[in-house]
């Protein structure tokens, strides 16, 4: 992800950001939250309160539940820091909002969540203002720069780690993620979201170019253990992919051609395919269909796989190229750029 100078269209938002920053000093928060509501098109019974899990927008953790009659309910509790929460019906319709220790009221139709009115959460109101500006920007670069500027001007905002996790986290390099993290005030360091960013920084620091690649062991398609360290003495490409990943599958024909070419010339080069798959049979069928001749391993845990977590992989495809001593010499290359680099390194030696 490369940051460029902002276009002139970005600057009208700076005044808005400064106004938002003026609201950072808030009165002392209540000891807990109280969420009440009047929600249409939700059946009587139970309403559930969830919070975002480690994968924002994709995983969820149940926090509480309450009776709901004629659309009315009340939920109470307390949290250490404002976070993204969800009200969910038994048929999985949901309303998202930023929860905080205050009196929050939610009104509207659960079948039309965009028109739901959420009041009482100053953090949620602030997020809606920021979200509107982010949505008005066209490029990912401008969105990233907007978020960086907001954080720099509002260092204590509880939204800072959420914005980083939502818009920056998955594709950020170590240097990029560190730049955002360093802008945030130390008062946010104990926030659950900030801790996740810090953990990713620690992981990415350990797999910087020039470092010895961390060793891992996973099982191949027939259940045998395969370790990265067993390939010392050869150049190794760790190819992080998945059967469900379209861009990954498009990469395979070119890599098969290169692999066969180098093997025919007796070059010391190996590929280890590490799959972020969830279904073993689907993974195996993809290997056969794409004709992958190299060793393929996976523990069938998706992005929670051992090697994928160890290398901080948040988006596929991703590659890590090692020299014969196991040192990382390139990362993140794909397509023809990757194949040119492999030929350059191997034939040069």
Beta strands, then each sheet from edge to edge (+ up, - down):
strand 1: 33-40
strand 2: 45-52
strand 3: 60-68
strand 4: 72-77
strand 5: 83-88
strand 6: 94-99
strand 7: 103-109
strand 8: 117-119
strand 9: 217-219
strand 10: 225-227
strand 11: 235-241
strand 12: 269-275
strand 13: 295-297
strand 14: 318-322
strand 15: 328-331
sheet 1: 4+ 1- 7- 8+
sheet 2: 3+ 2- 5+ 6-
sheet 3: 9+ 10-
sheet 4: 13+ 12+ 11+ 14- 15+
end
